């Protein structure tokens, strides 16, 4: 059975919680089947880091399912958010748009949150 690869794109901070919930639901629905999930936060979506407290528990839960959450370094710079605000377990990529294209080339299925 082929591994399903889901790529959630969050360019709007109002969709961050929805992306986390969809990723969690996908992981649960997959059960024992192989999967990989990446969430990419870029553009205005990066502003979730200005008040991350409401998302902390859900974020930790999603990570427990093996979901990878990436924050765009260009967006961090563009919105003057220090890299130190990226929560523990979160990762960064230099340019979110490049990551989106590369990951799709790797077989990830794009879904915009």
N, C-alpha and C positions, 0 to 999 in steps of 0.2 A: 504494500500500500504506500503510495507516494505521500510525502510530508506536505501538508497544506501550510502555505506561508501567507500570513495576513499582514498588511502594512496599513496602519491607521495614520492618517494625516490630520494634524490639528493646527491650522493656520489662524484660528479664531479662539480666544481664551474661553468664550462662552460654551465651546464644544469639548473642552478638556474632560470634564466629568463624564460626558456621554462616551467619549473614546475609551476611557478607563472601564466603564461598565460594559461596553461592547466587547472589549478585549477579554475581560473576565468571563463574560457569558460564552464567548467563543471557546476559550480554554476549557471551561466546564463541559460544554457540549461535545468537545472532541474526545473526552474521556481518555481511553488508552491509545487512541489513534495519534500518530506523530504529527506535530504541528510546531510552528514557530510564529511568534507575533512580535512585531516592532511597532512602536508608536513614535511618530516624529512630530515634535512641536517646533514650529517656526513662525515667522512673521509676527503678527500681533498676539498669537497664541502664547508666546513666551511670557506675556504679562501675568500668567498664572503664578509665576515665581514671586511676584510682588506680595501675594498673600496666599501661601501654599497650605496653610493650616487646615482649611476645610477639606482638602484632598488627601491628607497624609495617610489616613487609615486605608482608604481605597487604593491609594498608590502602593502601599506596602502589600496589600492583598494581591494586587495584580502582579507585582514582582514575585510573589510566592508561587505563581503559576508559570514562572519562567519568561514572562513578558519583558521585553527590553524597551526602555523608554529613553528616547534621545531628544536632546535640546540643541537647537541650532546656535552655534557660536556667533554667526553673523547677526542673528536676531538679538542675542544677548548684548552685543556691541551696539546695535542700532537702537535698542530701547534702554541703553545705559543700565543694564542689570549685571551685577558682578557674577562671575562664574561660580563663586562660592555659594550662591543661592540655589544652585542645582542640588536637589535633595540627594541624600545618600542612596545609592542604588541606581540613580539616574546617570546617563552617559551623555556625552556631547559629540557632535560632528561639526567640522569646520563650516560647511555650507549645506543646509538642509535640502535645498533644491537638487544639489548634486547627489546626495544620499538617496533621495526619492527615485531618481532616475537609475542609479546604480543598483539599488535593491530590486527595482522592477526587472532589471536585466537578470537578476539572480533568481527570478521566479516568484517574487512576492506579489500578491494581488492587492492593488491599491483600492482603499476605501477612504473617502473623506468623511471625517467625523462631523 
